[in-house]
Amino acid sequence: MVIAAGINAQQKQSQDLSWAFPQLVAAKELKPVEDDGKPRRVPGSDKEYTQKQIDEFFNAPDWFPGEHPPLPKTVQFGKSPRVQACGKCHLINGQGHPESASLTGLSAAYMVRQMAELKKDIRKNAEPMNMYAKNLSDEEVREASEYFAGLKPGVWYKVIEARMVPKTDLNVNYKRLATPDGAMEPIGNRIISVPEDAFRNESRDPRSGFVAYVPPGSLKKGEDLVKTGGGGRTIACSICHGPDLRGLGEVPRIAGQHPIYIVRQLFNFKNGHNGGPWSLLMKAPVSKLTDEDIVSIAAYVGSLAP
């Protein structure tokens, strides 16, 4: 999986962005997932899955089948051998993990358009999504988009300012987990997202969210940039994304979105990797943003109720 391989050398030379683009980490550095072969359970569910079943590409675990509408085939099973189940990365409830994105609360029209742009390689930094889009029919895309659009987003993050954060590793599923020794390190200009509960995270429990550690002062700075434009540094996000940042028509919800997903998209807009006519609307707002501005905006937006 190379979701962000196209981030290109320019950004990597200026700073290490693997905290936001986990697929930049070399495969040899990824840690294995512990699997004792025994069935796993999560709180509140009568289901059980082994880790191997949980990580199956073409059958996403459905811990709470009574909490969602009927699943489109592509959401639960994908389209073997070229399209993994949508619910594997984005979860059955659409909330997703930091290495993917939250799809709940996005309009179906927006998601259909994104898939069309992925299919045409207009969006260049989203492998394997480009391949998936090319192997799905318009009807399959529409069904999945309408399913996720119909789900209500919930609070998925606790955003906390901190100077020191847990030292982390990535595993082979690109999930960032605190190291077992409990070591800490300076946050720098990063956002470090870790699961509230590592076991439930590895089990893809749709009721178990994340903690995002952000730099001290970033929430206040981000609020100023988002609400006022920061004295000409950008423009107020509400102009396009709506007064509560929960989306406006085909303009997506950003309130409560994964903070490092917001970071990825702002970098991609700034560096021209997100194409298409709608993406051009972001060209001016991101052109003057510094790396610190991007982190602050993502921190504040991610802290909002979706």
C-alpha positions in Angstrom: 0.0 0.0 0.0 1.5 3.3 -1.1 -1.1 5.9 -0.3 1.3 8.8 -0.1 4.3 7.7 -2.2 3.9 10.7 -4.5 4.6 13.3 -1.7 8.0 13.7 -3.5 11.5 14.5 -2.4 10.9 18.2 -2.0 8.9 17.8 1.2 10.9 15.0 2.6 14.1 17.1 2.3 12.5 20.0 4.2 11.3 17.9 7.1 10.4 14.3 7.9 6.6 14.1 7.2 6.3 10.4 7.9 4.2 11.3 11.0 1.5 12.5 8.6 2.3 10.3 5.6 2.9 6.9 7.2 3.4 5.2 3.9 6.7 7.1 3.6 8.2 4.7 6.2 10.2 1.9 4.6 8.6 -1.5 4.8 11.6 -2.9 6.7 10.9 -0.5 9.6 7.3 -1.6 10.1 6.6 -3.7 13.2 4.7 -7.0 12.9 1.2 -7.3 14.3 1.0 -9.6 17.3 -1.3 -12.5 16.6 -1.7 -15.4 18.9 -4.4 -17.0 16.7 -7.0 -16.7 19.4 -10.5 -15.1 18.9 -10.7 -11.5 19.9 -13.7 -9.7 21.5 -14.4 -6.0 21.9 -16.7 -4.4 24.6 -20.4 -4.5 23.7 -20.2 -7.0 20.8 -21.1 -10.7 20.7 -18.9 -11.2 17.7 -15.4 -12.6 17.7 -12.6 -12.6 15.1 -9.0 -13.7 15.0 -6.4 -11.1 14.1 -6.0 -12.8 10.7 -9.7 -12.4 10.1 -9.6 -8.8 11.2 -6.9 -8.0 8.8 -8.5 -9.8 5.9 -8.5 -7.6 2.8 -11.8 -8.7 1.4 -14.1 -9.1 4.5 -14.1 -6.2 6.9 -15.0 -7.1 10.5 -18.5 -6.0 11.4 -18.6 -5.8 15.2 -21.9 -4.1 15.5 -24.2 -5.1 12.6 -27.2 -3.6 14.3 -25.8 -0.1 14.2 -25.8 0.6 10.5 -27.9 0.2 7.4 -27.4 -2.8 5.1 -23.8 -2.9 3.8 -23.1 -2.5 0.1 -21.0 -5.4 -1.1 -17.9 -3.2 -1.8 -18.0 -1.8 1.8 -17.9 -5.2 3.4 -16.1 -7.4 0.8 -14.5 -5.1 -1.7 -14.0 -6.6 -5.2 -11.3 -9.2 -5.2 -8.6 -9.2 -6.2 -8.1 -5.5 -6.9 -10.3 -3.6 -4.5 -10.1 -4.2 -0.8 -13.2 -3.7 1.4 -13.9 -0.1 2.0 -14.6 -1.0 5.7 -11.1 -2.4 6.2 -9.5 1.0 6.3 -12.4 3.4 6.7 -14.2 1.0 9.1 -17.8 -0.1 8.8 -18.9 3.1 10.5 -16.9 5.3 8.2 -14.9 6.9 10.9 -11.6 5.5 9.7 -8.1 5.6 11.2 -5.5 8.3 10.9 -3.8 6.7 7.9 -7.1 6.9 6.0 -10.0 9.4 6.4 -13.4 9.8 8.0 -16.1 9.5 5.3 -19.1 10.0 7.6 -20.9 13.3 7.0 -19.4 13.8 3.6 -21.9 14.3 0.8 -22.4 11.4 -1.7 -21.8 13.8 -4.6 -18.4 14.8 -3.1 -17.3 11.2 -2.7 -18.4 10.3 -6.2 -16.4 13.2 -7.6 -13.4 12.3 -5.6 -13.5 8.7 -6.9 -13.9 10.0 -10.5 -10.8 12.2 -10.0 -8.9 9.2 -8.6 -9.9 7.1 -11.5 -8.5 9.7 -13.9 -5.3 10.1 -11.8 -6.2 13.8 -11.2 -5.5 13.2 -7.5 -2.0 11.9 -7.5 -1.2 10.9 -3.9 -3.8 8.4 -3.1 -2.6 5.0 -4.2 -4.1 2.4 -3.8 -7.3 4.4 -4.1 -6.5 5.2 -7.7 -6.4 1.5 -8.5 -9.6 0.9 -6.6 -11.4 3.6 -8.4 -10.4 2.2 -11.8 -11.8 -1.2 -10.9 -15.2 -0.1 -9.5 -18.2 0.6 -11.6 -20.1 3.9 -11.3 -22.9 2.0 -9.6 -20.6 0.5 -7.0 -19.1 3.9 -6.3 -22.5 5.4 -5.9 -23.7 2.7 -3.5 -20.7 3.0 -1.3 -20.8 6.8 -1.3 -24.5 6.9 -0.4 -23.9 4.4 2.4 -21.2 6.5 4.0 -23.0 9.8 3.4 -25.9 8.4 5.4 -23.9 7.7 8.5 -23.7 10.2 11.3 -20.2 11.2 12.4 -19.3 11.0 16.0 -16.6 12.5 18.1 -13.5 10.4 17.3 -10.6 12.4 18.8 -9.4 14.0 21.9 -7.0 16.7 20.9 -4.4 17.6 23.5 -1.6 20.1 23.5 1.7 18.6 24.7 5.4 19.3 24.6 6.3 15.7 25.1 4.5 12.8 23.4 4.8 9.0 23.4 7.5 7.6 21.2 5.8 5.5 18.5 6.3 2.8 15.9 4.3 1.9 12.9 3.1 -1.6 12.3 2.6 -3.4 9.0 -1.0 -2.0 8.9 0.4 1.5 9.1 -1.1 2.0 12.5 0.9 4.2 14.9 1.2 2.8 18.4 3.2 3.9 21.5 6.3 1.9 22.1 6.1 -0.7 24.8 8.8 0.9 26.9 6.7 4.1 27.5 9.4 6.3 26.1 8.6 10.0 25.4 10.0 12.5 22.9 9.5 16.2 22.0 6.6 16.8 19.7 8.3 19.4 17.5 6.0 20.6 14.7 4.1 17.4 14.4 0.7 15.9 15.3 1.0 12.5 16.8 -2.2 10.4 16.7 -2.4 7.3 18.8 -5.3 5.0 19.7 -7.1 5.4 23.0 -6.8 1.6 23.3 -4.2 -0.3 21.2 -6.0 -3.6 21.5 -9.3 -2.3 20.3 -7.6 -0.3 17.6 -5.8 -3.4 16.2 -9.2 -5.1 16.4 -10.7 -2.3 14.2 -13.3 -1.5 16.9 -15.6 1.2 15.5 -16.3 2.5 19.0 -12.7 3.1 20.0 -11.2 6.4 18.9 -7.9 8.3 19.1 -5.9 10.9 21.0 -4.1 13.5 18.8 -1.2 15.3 20.5 -0.6 18.7 19.0 2.1 21.4 19.7 1.5 23.9 22.6 -0.3 27.0 21.3 -1.4 25.4 18.1 -5.1 25.3 18.9 -5.3 29.1 19.5 -3.2 29.8 16.5 -5.3 27.4 14.4 -8.5 29.0 15.6 -7.3 32.4 14.4 -6.3 31.1 11.0 -9.5 29.2 10.5 -11.9 31.9 11.7 -10.2 35.1 10.5 -7.6 34.0 8.0 -4.8 35.1 10.3 -4.4 38.6 9.0 -4.2 37.7 5.3 -2.3 34.5 5.6 -5.3 32.6 4.3 -9.1 33.0 4.2 -11.7 32.0 6.8 -12.5 28.4 6.2 -16.2 28.9 6.9 -16.6 30.8 3.6 -16.6 27.5 1.7 -16.9 24.8 4.3 -19.9 26.3 6.1 -20.3 28.2 9.4 -19.7 25.1 11.5 -17.2 23.6 9.1 -19.5 20.6 8.6 -19.6 21.0 4.8 -21.6 23.0 2.3 -23.0 21.1 -0.7 -20.1 19.4 -2.4 -17.6 21.2 -0.2 -16.6 18.6 2.5 -16.9 18.5 6.2 -13.6 19.2 7.9 -14.8 19.6 11.5 -13.7 16.6 13.5 -11.8 15.1 10.5 -8.6 13.2 11.3 -6.0 15.9 12.0 -3.2 14.3 10.1 -5.6 13.7 7.1 -6.1 17.5 7.1 -2.3 18.0 7.2 -1.9 15.6 4.2 -4.5 17.4 2.2 -3.2 20.9 2.9 0.4 19.8 1.9 -1.0 18.1 -1.2 -3.0 21.2 -2.2 0.0 23.4 -1.6 2.3 21.2 -3.7 -0.2 20.7 -6.6 -0.8 17.0 -6.0 -4.6 17.3 -5.6 -5.9 18.2 -9.1 -9.3 19.0 -10.5 -11.3 22.2 -10.8 -12.6 22.1 -7.3 -9.1 21.7 -5.9 -8.1 25.0 -7.6 -10.3 26.8 -5.1 -7.7 25.7 -2.4 -4.7 27.1 -4.3 -4.9 30.7 -2.9 -5.9 29.7 0.7 -2.8 27.4 1.1 -0.2 29.4 -0.9 1.1 31.5 2.1 0.7 28.8 4.8 3.9 27.7 6.6 4.3 24.2 7.9 3.5 25.5 11.4 0.3 27.1 10.1 -0.8 23.8 8.5 -0.3 21.9 11.7 -2.2 24.5 13.7 -5.1 24.5 11.3 -5.3 20.7 11.4 -5.1 20.7 15.2 -7.9 23.2 15.6 -10.2 21.7 12.9 -9.7 18.2 14.3 -10.7 19.3 17.8 -14.2 20.4 16.6 -17.3 18.4 16.9 -18.1 16.8 13.5 
